[in-house]
């Protein structure tokens, strides 16, 4: 089979070679005819020079070449083509085609003749352009590459324009019997031998062509095998079989080296038996059962996966619905909170202005009352001090260096107003039956004129109206504590985890702060008709916030909502009241301030915390106000004893009034026991007031019942807890001076009773026993024992136990 394929391929390529040889033979034949015709007509033509023109007989032979070389020859050849050609010149040029030597440069006439020859061949139909077809061009290149082994490179590139007289292809055409062959073109026996060598060479080249195409697919080889299997070699061109088989032995040997032999499949088969069929069927059945089992397991697995997927879808759909609702709710809350904050950003400055205005109004009233009290003290001191130092003062100045005439004019008006107020307070005490127990200086002069009261009420009403207009252009959901609370309660009840993660419990006190401050705008605990803040609407609304039925967490900050609001709102409000409105000389105001402070301490644990900044600021404001009062408002006049002997005189009454006002201030200071530390209170009350002012008044007082009464009132101001846990027989160190004064008072009373009547002696002895009781009440047992020993008081033990 391989040999048959080889024959078919060799026949195909031989056909192509023969076709090319026929075409070249016809071309050479036409050239021979043209040469014969040209030679016959060359005898009648005039000679031409190498440029194609008629040669001048007188002109010397030679070749005229311009200095521009080949470019000028090309230009001249183009001009010559445009002129009509003379017959003689053309025949001479054609005749020169055979005499052109190798390496000689052709002239313009030669080139023109070659062009004409090619044009004539084209008109006759025998001219074939080079490389016009891809297949032919490839064959020509292969022929040139294979047939030029013995030729030089210069000869390969040489262009030969001469016409061969005889062609070997003509001889081949004669042998193969082509019509129209020329008998004169046949050659001798030597040429036959050369022709046979050339044929063998061409056949070998044609046989070598399939080596290039050895990589063609099997389908192509099979196509050639099926197409040319029965066709004899060279039958399409009428070539004898002997020619087609020429050189077949070489081709076979060459084919065997470059191709892979084809192996035919074996037709032998195993004999079929019943056992073999049964075995194959059984194997097939087992494999199908195994496959079925695998498919069934896979099916069950897919069914279970489907059930799980269905459950997951249902679960995710249910959860996604909750997430969508939560997202929608949180987005609504976000928008609501943003709108609320924008609203508060506009309204809070207005609330701050009104709060400052109301604080300023109360501050002006308190300052006016304090200033009036100070002016009254100055007026009385100036009036009664003139009795003792008239000679030392300038005639036109008082004891404070003021213009006497101008001051006296204003003083007369103030004195008249002061006496009128005292008369009205005296009448009020007589009506209530408190006249007998009253001491001058214990009452507070806080009465205001009708003009001041009217102006104060008008300004207060204006501020209240302005406060009611702040949120008149705002929806209720943004200005009502109940509405705002309901929004956050809904968030807490529905999505407590996100509520807690957003730290809403820490933000609510600040969020409610402006609205609560607005309700507390005119609230002040110093007034008698002040409403308790725990009975206000905001307190009742927020009282049960976060106290739903579900179990409370330990770290739930909503439980401390009200304590935090008290810390952030009430304490700053009380701080402003302590700085601007509270008068420590007023027992009523002090009692109310102490009451509200104790209520916060006992009811709200966050207020008691020592690290609470609001509490620290509030207590600091109280201390500063008390120190300022101690420095600016306390005044104790000093008069000679002869001046004070007249108990109805003005200096005596003024002295008594200042003494009792100092004792009242001492009692007001000591009301803060349990709020301030003992050290702070002892520093203010004992060191700053008792030892500095009150003891000085004791030394100028009459020794007797009056001094004992005053000492008893001073001791009644002291907290009993100061002396409960004292160890030993000594009292607190700050009271040593006061105890010495009591010892000195007992000695003075005893000395003054010497030589007096028995009644006076008994009264003196009773006063001494009273002094012993006073010393024992302040735990000054050492001083009490000394007094009892000095004055032979045998009831010392009973006096101490009955203290």
URBEL-V872558 format. One record per residue. N is the residue number from 1. RES is the residue in three letters. OMEGA is omega in radians with two decimals (none if undefined). D_LAST is the distance of its C-alpha to the last C-alpha in whole Angstrom. Layout:
N_RES_OMEGA_D_LAST + N_RES_OMEGA_D_LAST
This chain:
1_UNK_3.11_151 + 2_UNK_3.13_150 + 3_UNK_3.10_153 + 4_UNK_3.10_154 + 5_UNK_3.13_151 + 6_UNK_3.13_152 + 7_UNK_3.14_155 + 8_UNK_-3.12_154 + 9_UNK_-3.14_152 + 10_UNK_3.10_155 + 11_UNK_-3.12_157 + 12_UNK_-3.11_154 + 13_UNK_3.10_154 + 14_UNK_3.08_158 + 15_UNK_3.13_158 + 16_UNK_-3.12_156 + 17_UNK_3.13_158 + 18_UNK_3.12_161 + 19_UNK_3.11_160 + 20_UNK_-3.14_159 + 21_UNK_3.10_162 + 22_UNK_-3.12_164 + 23_UNK_3.11_162 + 24_UNK_3.11_163 + 25_UNK_3.10_167 + 26_UNK_-3.14_167 + 27_UNK_3.12_166 + 28_UNK_3.13_168 + 29_UNK_3.12_171 + 30_UNK_3.13_170 + 31_UNK_3.12_170 + 32_UNK_3.10_173 + 33_UNK_3.14_175 + 34_UNK_3.14_173 + 35_UNK_3.12_175 + 36_UNK_3.13_178 + 37_UNK_-3.11_178 + 38_UNK_-3.14_177 + 39_UNK_3.13_179 + 40_UNK_-3.12_182 + 41_UNK_-3.08_181 + 42_UNK_-3.10_180 + 43_UNK_-3.10_184 + 44_UNK_-3.07_184 + 45_UNK_3.06_181 + 46_UNK_3.14_181 + 47_UNK_3.12_179 + 48_UNK_3.00_175 + 49_UNK_-3.07_173 + 50_UNK_3.10_170 + 51_UNK_3.13_168 + 52_UNK_3.13_170 + 53_UNK_3.09_172 + 54_UNK_-3.04_176 + 55_UNK_3.10_177 + 56_UNK_-3.13_179 + 57_UNK_-3.12_182 + 58_UNK_-3.09_182 + 59_UNK_3.13_178 + 60_UNK_3.10_178 + 61_UNK_3.13_176 + 62_UNK_-3.13_173 + 63_UNK_3.13_169 + 64_UNK_3.13_167 + 65_UNK_3.13_164 + 66_UNK_-3.11_161 + 67_UNK_3.12_159 + 68_UNK_3.01_156 + 69_UNK_-3.00_157 + 70_UNK_3.10_156 + 71_UNK_-3.13_154 + 72_UNK_3.11_158 + 73_UNK_3.10_160 + 74_UNK_3.13_157 + 75_UNK_-3.14_157 + 76_UNK_3.14_161 + 77_UNK_3.10_161 + 78_UNK_3.09_159 + 79_UNK_-3.13_162 + 80_UNK_3.13_164 + 81_UNK_3.13_163 + 82_UNK_3.13_163 + 83_UNK_3.05_167 + 84_UNK_-3.07_169 + 85_UNK_3.07_171 + 86_UNK_-3.08_174 + 87_UNK_-3.09_176 + 88_UNK_3.14_177 + 89_UNK_-3.10_174 + 90_UNK_3.14_172 + 91_UNK_3.08_175 + 92_UNK_3.13_175 + 93_UNK_3.14_171 + 94_UNK_3.13_171 + 95_UNK_3.14_174 + 96_UNK_3.13_172 + 97_UNK_-3.09_169 + 98_UNK_-3.05_171 + 99_UNK_-3.13_172 + 100_UNK_-3.10_168 + 101_UNK_3.12_167 + 102_UNK_3.14_164 + 103_UNK_-3.13_162 + 104_UNK_-3.11_164 + 105_UNK_3.13_162 + 106_UNK_3.10_163 + 107_UNK_-3.07_164 + 108_UNK_-3.12_163 + 109_UNK_3.12_167 + 110_UNK_3.13_166 + 111_UNK_3.13_162 + 112_UNK_3.14_164 + 113_UNK_3.11_166 + 114_UNK_3.12_164 + 115_UNK_3.14_162 + 116_UNK_3.12_165 + 117_UNK_3.12_165 + 118_UNK_3.12_162 + 119_UNK_3.13_162 + 120_UNK_3.11_166 + 121_UNK_3.12_164 + 122_UNK_3.13_161 + 123_UNK_3.12_164 + 124_UNK_3.07_166 + 125_UNK_-3.10_163 + 126_UNK_-3.10_163 + 127_UNK_3.10_160 + 128_UNK_-3.13_157 + 129_UNK_-3.13_154 + 130_UNK_3.07_152 + 131_UNK_3.11_149 + 132_UNK_3.10_149 + 133_UNK_-3.08_148 + 134_UNK_-3.12_145 + 135_UNK_-3.13_147 + 136_UNK_3.12_150 + 137_UNK_3.13_148 + 138_UNK_3.13_146 + 139_UNK_3.14_150 + 140_UNK_3.14_151 + 141_UNK_3.11_149 + 142_UNK_3.09_149 + 143_UNK_-3.12_153 + 144_UNK_-3.12_152 + 145_UNK_-3.07_150 + 146_UNK_-3.03_152 + 147_UNK_-3.04_155 + 148_UNK_-3.12_154 + 149_UNK_-3.06_154 + 150_UNK_-3.10_157 + 151_UNK_3.13_157 + 152_UNK_-3.13_156 + 153_UNK_-3.14_153 + 154_UNK_3.14_155 + 155_UNK_3.09_157 + 156_UNK_-3.11_154 + 157_UNK_-3.09_153 + 158_UNK_3.11_157 + 159_UNK_-3.12_158 + 160_UNK_-3.11_162 + 161_UNK_-3.10_163 + 162_UNK_-3.14_167 + 163_UNK_3.14_168 + 164_UNK_-3.13_170 + 165_UNK_-3.13_173 + 166_UNK_-3.12_173 + 167_UNK_3.08_170 + 168_UNK_3.14_169 + 169_UNK_3.08_167 + 170_UNK_3.12_171 + 171_UNK_3.11_172 + 172_UNK_3.13_169 + 173_UNK_3.11_170 + 174_UNK_-3.13_174 + 175_UNK_-3.11_173 + 176_UNK_2.99_171 + 177_UNK_3.08_173 + 178_UNK_-3.11_171 + 179_UNK_3.09_174 + 180_UNK_-3.12_175 + 181_UNK_-3.10_175 + 182_UNK_-3.12_177 + 183_UNK_-3.11_180 + 184_UNK_-3.09_180 + 185_UNK_-3.11_176 + 186_UNK_-3.05_177 + 187_UNK_-3.08_177 + 188_UNK_-3.10_179 + 189_UNK_3.09_178 + 190_UNK_3.14_176 + 191_UNK_3.09_174 + 192_UNK_3.10_173 + 193_UNK_3.08_172 + 194_UNK_3.14_169 + 195_UNK_-3.14_168 + 196_UNK_3.08_168 + 197_UNK_3.14_165 + 198_UNK_3.12_164 + 199_UNK_3.14_163 + 200_UNK_3.12_162 + 201_UNK_3.14_159 + 202_UNK_3.13_158 + 203_UNK_3.09_158 + 204_UNK_3.09_156 + 205_UNK_3.14_154 + 206_UNK_3.11_154 + 207_UNK_3.14_153 + 208_UNK_-3.09_150 + 209_UNK_-3.13_148 + 210_UNK_3.10_146 + 211_UNK_3.10_145 + 212_UNK_-3.05_142 + 213_UNK_-3.11_142 + 214_UNK_-3.11_141 + 215_UNK_-3.14_137 + 216_UNK_-3.11_138 + 217_UNK_-3.14_137 + 218_UNK_-3.13_138 + 219_UNK_-3.14_139 + 220_UNK_3.11_141 + 221_UNK_3.12_143 + 222_UNK_3.10_143 + 223_UNK_3.12_145 + 224_UNK_-3.12_147 + 225_UNK_-3.12_148 + 226_UNK_-3.06_149 + 227_UNK_-3.01_150 + 228_UNK_-3.06_153 + 229_UNK_-3.08_154 + 230_UNK_-3.08_157 + 231_UNK_3.11_158 + 232_UNK_-3.08_161 + 233_UNK_3.10_160 + 234_UNK_-3.11_162 + 235_UNK_-3.09_163 + 236_UNK_-3.14_161 + 237_UNK_3.13_164 + 238_UNK_-3.12_167 + 239_UNK_3.12_166 + 240_UNK_-3.10_168 + 241_UNK_3.13_166 + 242_UNK_3.10_168 + 243_UNK_-3.11_166 + 244_UNK_-3.11_163 + 245_UNK_-3.09_163 + 246_UNK_3.11_163 + 247_UNK_-3.08_161 + 248_UNK_3.14_159 + 249_UNK_3.09_159 + 250_UNK_-3.11_157 + 251_UNK_-3.13_155 + 252_UNK_-3.14_154 + 253_UNK_3.14_153 + 254_UNK_-3.14_151 + 255_UNK_-3.12_149 + 256_UNK_3.14_148 + 257_UNK_-2.98_147 + 258_UNK_-3.10_144 + 259_UNK_3.12_144 + 260_UNK_-3.12_142 + 261_UNK_-3.11_144 + 262_UNK_-3.13_143 + 263_UNK_3.13_143 + 264_UNK_3.14_144 + 265_UNK_3.14_141 + 266_UNK_-3.10_143 + 267_UNK_-3.13_144 + 268_UNK_-3.11_143 + 269_UNK_3.09_141 + 270_UNK_3.12_140 + 271_UNK_-3.10_141 + 272_UNK_3.09_139 + 273_UNK_-3.14_139 + 274_UNK_3.14_137 + 275_UNK_3.12_134 + 276_UNK_3.12_133 + 277_UNK_-3.13_133 + 278_UNK_-3.14_131 + 279_UNK_3.12_129 + 280_UNK_3.11_128 + 281_UNK_3.12_127 + 282_UNK_3.10_125 + 283_UNK_3.11_123 + 284_UNK_3.14_123 + 285_UNK_3.13_121 + 286_UNK_3.13_119 + 287_UNK_3.11_118 + 288_UNK_3.08_118 + 289_UNK_3.12_115 + 290_UNK_3.10_113 + 291_UNK_3.12_113 + 292_UNK_3.12_112 + 293_UNK_3.12_109 + 294_UNK_3.13_108 + 295_UNK_3.13_108 + 296_UNK_3.07_107 + 297_UNK_3.10_104 + 298_UNK_3.12_103 + 299_UNK_3.10_104 + 300_UNK_3.10_101 + 301_UNK_3.12_99 + 302_UNK_3.10_99 + 303_UNK_3.11_98 + 304_UNK_3.09_95 + 305_UNK_3.11_95 + 306_UNK_3.11_95 + 307_UNK_3.12_93 + 308_UNK_3.14_90 + 309_UNK_3.12_91 + 310_UNK_3.11_91 + 311_UNK_3.13_87 + 312_UNK_3.12_86 + 313_UNK_3.13_88 + 314_UNK_3.14_86 + 315_UNK_-3.14_83 + 316_UNK_3.09_83 + 317_UNK_3.10_84 + 318_UNK_3.14_81 + 319_UNK_3.14_79 + 320_UNK_3.08_80 + 321_UNK_3.09_80 + 322_UNK_3.12_76 + 323_UNK_3.11_76 + 324_UNK_3.11_78 + 325_UNK_3.12_76 + 326_UNK_3.11_73 + 327_UNK_3.13_75 + 328_UNK_-3.13_75 + 329_UNK_-3.12_72 + 330_UNK_3.08_71 + 331_UNK_3.08_73 + 332_UNK_3.11_72 + 333_UNK_3.10_68 + 334_UNK_3.10_69 + 335_UNK_3.13_71 + 336_UNK_-3.13_68 + 337_UNK_3.10_66 + 338_UNK_3.10_68 + 339_UNK_-3.14_68 + 340_UNK_3.13_65 + 341_UNK_3.08_64 + 342_UNK_3.10_67 + 343_UNK_-3.12_65 + 344_UNK_3.12_62 + 345_UNK_3.09_63 + 346_UNK_-3.02_65 + 347_UNK_-3.10_62 + 348_UNK_3.06_59 + 349_UNK_3.09_60 + 350_UNK_3.11_59 + 351_UNK_3.11_56 + 352_UNK_3.12_55 + 353_UNK_3.14_56 + 354_UNK_3.11_55 + 355_UNK_3.08_51 + 356_UNK_3.14_51 + 357_UNK_-3.13_52 + 358_UNK_3.08_50 + 359_UNK_3.11_47 + 360_UNK_3.12_49 + 361_UNK_3.11_49 + 362_UNK_3.12_45 + 363_UNK_3.11_44 + 364_UNK_3.12_47 + 365_UNK_3.13_44 + 366_UNK_3.12_41 + 367_UNK_3.13_43 + 368_UNK_3.13_44 + 369_UNK_3.12_41 + 370_UNK_3.13_39 + 371_UNK_3.11_42 + 372_UNK_3.10_42 + 373_UNK_3.11_38 + 374_UNK_3.10_39 + 375_UNK_3.11_42 + 376_UNK_3.12_40 + 377_UNK_3.12_38 + 378_UNK_-3.13_41 + 379_UNK_-3.11_42 + 380_UNK_3.12_40 + 381_UNK_3.12_39 + 382_UNK_-3.10_43 + 383_UNK_-3.03_43 + 384_UNK_3.10_40 + 385_UNK_3.13_41 + 386_UNK_3.13_45 + 387_UNK_-3.04_43 + 388_UNK_-3.06_43 + 389_UNK_3.11_45 + 390_UNK_-3.05_48 + 391_UNK_-3.08_51 + 392_UNK_-3.06_50 + 393_UNK_3.05_50 + 394_UNK_-3.05_54 + 395_UNK_-3.08_55 + 396_UNK_-3.12_56 + 397_UNK_3.07_52 + 398_UNK_-3.07_49 + 399_UNK_3.11_46 + 400_UNK_3.10_46 + 401_UNK_-3.13_50 + 402_UNK_3.08_51 + 403_UNK_-2.99_54 + 404_UNK_-3.05_53 + 405_UNK_-3.12_55 + 406_UNK_-3.13_55 + 407_UNK_-3.13_51 + 408_UNK_3.12_51 + 409_UNK_3.10_53 + 410_UNK_-3.11_51 + 411_UNK_3.14_48 + 412_UNK_3.13_49 + 413_UNK_3.14_49 + 414_UNK_3.13_46 + 415_UNK_3.13_44 + 416_UNK_3.13_46 + 417_UNK_-3.12_45 + 418_UNK_3.14_41 + 419_UNK_3.10_41 + 420_UNK_3.12_43 + 421_UNK_3.12_40 + 422_UNK_3.11_37 + 423_UNK_-3.14_39 + 424_UNK_3.09_39 + 425_UNK_3.10_35 + 426_UNK_3.11_34 + 427_UNK_3.11_37 + 428_UNK_3.12_35 + 429_UNK_3.11_32 + 430_UNK_3.14_33 + 431_UNK_-3.14_35 + 432_UNK_3.12_32 + 433_UNK_-3.12_30 + 434_UNK_-3.03_27 + 435_UNK_-3.05_29 + 436_UNK_-3.09_26 + 437_UNK_-3.04_23 + 438_UNK_3.05_25 + 439_UNK_-3.13_25 + 440_UNK_-3.13_28 + 441_UNK_3.12_28 + 442_UNK_3.12_26 + 443_UNK_-3.13_29 + 444_UNK_3.13_32 + 445_UNK_-3.12_35 + 446_UNK_3.12_37 + 447_UNK_-3.11_40 + 448_UNK_3.07_43 + 449_UNK_-3.13_47 + 450_UNK_3.14_49 + 451_UNK_3.12_51 + 452_UNK_3.14_49 + 453_UNK_-3.14_48 + 454_UNK_-3.14_52 + 455_UNK_3.13_53 + 456_UNK_-3.13_50 + 457_UNK_3.12_51 + 458_UNK_3.14_54 + 459_UNK_3.12_54 + 460_UNK_3.09_51 + 461_UNK_3.12_54 + 462_UNK_3.12_57 + 463_UNK_3.13_55 + 464_UNK_3.11_54 + 465_UNK_3.11_58 + 466_UNK_3.13_59 + 467_UNK_3.13_57 + 468_UNK_-3.12_59 + 469_UNK_-3.05_62 + 470_UNK_-3.07_61 + 471_UNK_-3.13_62 + 472_UNK_3.12_65 + 473_UNK_-3.08_68 + 474_UNK_3.09_66 + 475_UNK_-3.09_67 + 476_UNK_-3.12_64 + 477_UNK_3.14_64 + 478_UNK_-3.14_63 + 479_UNK_3.14_61 + 480_UNK_3.14_59 + 481_UNK_3.13_56 + 482_UNK_-3.13_57 + 483_UNK_3.13_61 + 484_UNK_3.13_60 + 485_UNK_-3.12_58 + 486_UNK_3.11_61 + 487_UNK_-3.10_63 + 488_UNK_3.03_61 + 489_UNK_3.08_60 + 490_UNK_3.09_63 + 491_UNK_-3.12_64 + 492_UNK_-3.09_61 + 493_UNK_-3.09_62 + 494_UNK_-3.04_66 + 495_UNK_-3.04_66 + 496_UNK_-3.10_62 + 497_UNK_3.09_64 + 498_UNK_3.07_65 + 499_UNK_3.14_62 + 500_UNK_3.14_60 + 501_UNK_3.13_63 + 502_UNK_3.13_62 + 503_UNK_-3.14_59 + 504_UNK_3.14_58 + 505_UNK_3.10_55 + 506_UNK_-3.10_54 + 507_UNK_-3.06_56 + 508_UNK_3.11_55 + 509_UNK_3.11_51 + 510_UNK_-3.12_54 + 511_UNK_3.12_56 + 512_UNK_-3.04_54 + 513_UNK_-3.11_52 + 514_UNK_-3.11_54 + 515_UNK_3.12_54 + 516_UNK_3.10_50 + 517_UNK_3.11_50 + 518_UNK_3.10_52 + 519_UNK_3.12_50 + 520_UNK_-3.03_47 + 521_UNK_-3.11_49 + 522_UNK_-3.11_47 + 523_UNK_3.05_44 + 524_UNK_-3.11_41 + 525_UNK_-3.14_37 + 526_UNK_-3.12_36 + 527_UNK_-3.08_38 + 528_UNK_-3.08_36 + 529_UNK_-3.13_39 + 530_UNK_-3.12_40 + 531_UNK_3.11_41 + 532_UNK_-3.07_39 + 533_UNK_3.13_42 + 534_UNK_3.09_41 + 535_UNK_3.14_43 + 536_UNK_-3.06_46 + 537_UNK_-3.09_50 + 538_UNK_3.14_50 + 539_UNK_3.13_47 + 540_UNK_-3.14_48 + 541_UNK_-3.08_51 + 542_UNK_-3.04_50 + 543_UNK_-3.08_48 + 544_UNK_3.11_50 + 545_UNK_3.12_52 + 546_UNK_-3.13_53 + 547_UNK_3.11_52 + 548_UNK_-3.01_55 + 549_UNK_-3.06_56 + 550_UNK_-3.04_58 + 551_UNK_-3.11_55 + 552_UNK_3.05_53 + 553_UNK_-3.10_54 + 554_UNK_-3.09_51 + 555_UNK_3.14_52 + 556_UNK_-3.08_52 + 557_UNK_3.14_51 + 558_UNK_3.08_51 + 559_UNK_-3.13_48 + 560_UNK_-3.11_46 + 561_UNK_-3.12_48 + 562_UNK_3.05_45 + 563_UNK_3.12_43 + 564_UNK_3.11_46 + 565_UNK_3.09_46 + 566_UNK_3.13_43 + 567_UNK_-3.04_43 + 568_UNK_-3.05_46 + 569_UNK_-3.05_46 + 570_UNK_-3.12_42 + 571_UNK_3.04_41 + 572_UNK_3.09_43 + 573_UNK_3.11_43 + 574_UNK_3.09_39 + 575_UNK_3.10_40 + 576_UNK_3.11_42 + 577_UNK_-3.14_40 + 578_UNK_-3.11_37 + 579_UNK_-2.94_40 + 580_UNK_-2.97_42 + 581_UNK_-3.00_40 + 582_UNK_3.07_36 + 583_UNK_-3.11_34 + 584_UNK_3.09_31 + 585_UNK_-3.13_30 + 586_UNK_3.13_30 + 587_UNK_-3.13_27 + 588_UNK_-3.13_29 + 589_UNK_3.12_32 + 590_UNK_3.13_29 + 591_UNK_3.13_27 + 592_UNK_3.10_31 + 593_UNK_3.10_32 + 594_UNK_-3.13_28 + 595_UNK_-3.13_29 + 596_UNK_3.12_33 + 597_UNK_3.10_32 + 598_UNK_3.10_29 + 599_UNK_3.11_32 + 600_UNK_-3.12_35 + 601_UNK_-3.08_33 + 602_UNK_-3.05_32 + 603_UNK_-3.05_35 + 604_UNK_-3.02_37 + 605_UNK_-3.11_37 + 606_UNK_-3.13_40 + 607_UNK_-3.08_37 + 608_UNK_-3.09_35 + 609_UNK_-3.10_38 + 610_UNK_-3.13_37 + 611_UNK_3.14_41 + 612_UNK_-3.08_41 + 613_UNK_3.14_43 + 614_UNK_3.10_42 + 615_UNK_3.13_38 + 616_UNK_3.13_38 + 617_UNK_-3.14_40 + 618_UNK_3.14_38 + 619_UNK_3.10_35 + 620_UNK_3.10_37 + 621_UNK_3.11_38 + 622_UNK_-3.13_34 + 623_UNK_3.13_33 + 624_UNK_3.13_36 + 625_UNK_3.12_35 + 626_UNK_3.11_32 + 627_UNK_3.12_33 + 628_UNK_3.09_36 + 629_UNK_3.14_34 + 630_UNK_-3.11_32 + 631_UNK_-2.97_35 + 632_UNK_-2.95_37 + 633_UNK_-3.11_35 + 634_UNK_3.13_32 + 635_UNK_3.13_33 + 636_UNK_-3.11_31 + 637_UNK_3.11_33 + 638_UNK_-3.13_33 + 639_UNK_3.01_35 + 640_UNK_-3.09_35 + 641_UNK_3.11_33 + 642_UNK_3.08_36 + 643_UNK_-3.09_36 + 644_UNK_3.13_33 + 645_UNK_3.11_33 + 646_UNK_-3.05_34 + 647_UNK_3.10_32 + 648_UNK_-3.12_35 + 649_UNK_3.14_37 + 650_UNK_3.11_37 + 651_UNK_3.14_36 + 652_UNK_-3.14_32 + 653_UNK_3.12_32 + 654_UNK_3.12_33 + 655_UNK_-3.14_31 + 656_UNK_-3.12_28 + 657_UNK_3.14_29 + 658_UNK_3.11_29 + 659_UNK_-3.10_26 + 660_UNK_3.05_24 + 661_UNK_3.09_27 + 662_UNK_3.09_25 + 663_UNK_3.08_22 + 664_UNK_3.11_23 + 665_UNK_3.08_25 + 666_UNK_3.10_22 + 667_UNK_3.11_21 + 668_UNK_3.10_24 + 669_UNK_-3.06_24 + 670_UNK_3.00_21 + 671_UNK_-3.13_22 + 672_UNK_3.08_25 + 673_UNK_-3.06_22 + 674_UNK_3.09_24 + 675_UNK_3.03_27 + 676_UNK_3.12_27 + 677_UNK_3.13_26 + 678_UNK_-3.14_23 + 679_UNK_-3.13_25 + 680_UNK_-3.14_27 + 681_UNK_3.13_24 + 682_UNK_3.09_23 + 683_UNK_-3.12_26 + 684_UNK_-2.96_27 + 685_UNK_-3.05_23 + 686_UNK_-3.11_22 + 687_UNK_-3.03_25 + 688_UNK_-3.05_27 + 689_UNK_-3.07_26 + 690_UNK_-3.08_22 + 691_UNK_-3.07_24 + 692_UNK_-3.04_27 + 693_UNK_-2.96_27 + 694_UNK_3.12_24 + 695_UNK_3.07_23 + 696_UNK_3.08_27 + 697_UNK_3.09_26 + 698_UNK_-3.10_23 + 699_UNK_3.10_25 + 700_UNK_-3.10_28 + 701_UNK_3.10_25 + 702_UNK_-3.14_25 + 703_UNK_3.14_22 + 704_UNK_-3.09_20 + 705_UNK_-3.10_19 + 706_UNK_3.14_20 + 707_UNK_3.12_19 + 708_UNK_3.12_15 + 709_UNK_3.13_16 + 710_UNK_3.12_17 + 711_UNK_3.10_15 + 712_UNK_3.10_12 + 713_UNK_3.10_15 + 714_UNK_-3.12_16 + 715_UNK_3.11_12 + 716_UNK_3.12_12 + 717_UNK_-3.06_16 + 718_UNK_3.05_15 + 719_UNK_-3.12_15 + 720_UNK_-3.09_12 + 721_UNK_3.11_15 + 722_UNK_-2.97_16 + 723_UNK_-3.07_13 + 724_UNK_-3.01_13 + 725_UNK_3.12_16 + 726_UNK_3.13_16 + 727_UNK_-3.13_18 + 728_UNK_-3.07_17 + 729_UNK_-3.09_15 + 730_UNK_3.10_16 + 731_UNK_3.13_15 + 732_UNK_-3.01_18 + 733_UNK_-3.09_21 + 734_UNK_-3.10_21 + 735_UNK_-3.12_18 + 736_UNK_3.14_19 + 737_UNK_3.13_21 + 738_UNK_3.11_18 + 739_UNK_3.09_16 + 740_UNK_3.08_19 + 741_UNK_3.14_19 + 742_UNK_3.07_16 + 743_UNK_3.10_17 + 744_UNK_3.11_20 + 745_UNK_3.12_19 + 746_UNK_3.12_17 + 747_UNK_-3.13_21 + 748_UNK_3.12_23 + 749_UNK_3.13_21 + 750_UNK_3.13_22 + 751_UNK_-3.14_25 + 752_UNK_-3.12_26 + 753_UNK_-3.13_25 + 754_UNK_-3.14_28 + 755_UNK_3.14_31 + 756_UNK_3.13_29 + 757_UNK_-3.13_29 + 758_UNK_3.13_26 + 759_UNK_3.14_25 + 760_UNK_3.10_24 + 761_UNK_3.11_23 + 762_UNK_3.10_20 + 763_UNK_3.11_19 + 764_UNK_-3.14_19 + 765_UNK_3.10_17 + 766_UNK_3.09_14 + 767_UNK_3.12_14 + 768_UNK_3.08_14 + 769_UNK_3.11_11 + 770_UNK_3.11_10 + 771_UNK_3.10_11 + 772_UNK_3.11_9 + 773_UNK_-3.14_6 + 774_UNK_3.12_8 + 775_UNK_3.12_9 + 776_UNK_-3.13_7 + 777_UNK_3.10_6 + 778_UNK_3.06_10 + 779_UNK_3.05_10 + 780_UNK_-3.04_12 + 781_UNK_3.11_12 + 782_UNK_3.11_15 + 783_UNK_3.12_15 + 784_UNK_3.11_12 + 785_UNK_3.11_14 + 786_UNK_3.13_17 + 787_UNK_-3.13_16 + 788_UNK_3.14_15 + 789_UNK_-3.11_18 + 790_UNK_-3.04_20 + 791_UNK_3.00_19 + 792_UNK_3.10_19 + 793_UNK_-3.08_15 + 794_UNK_-3.13_16 + 795_UNK_-3.06_12 + 796_UNK_-3.08_11 + 797_UNK_3.12_10 + 798_UNK_3.10_8 + 799_UNK_-3.13_6 + 800_UNK_-3.12_5 + 801_UNK_-3.13_6 + 802_UNK_-3.11_4 + 803_UNK_none_0
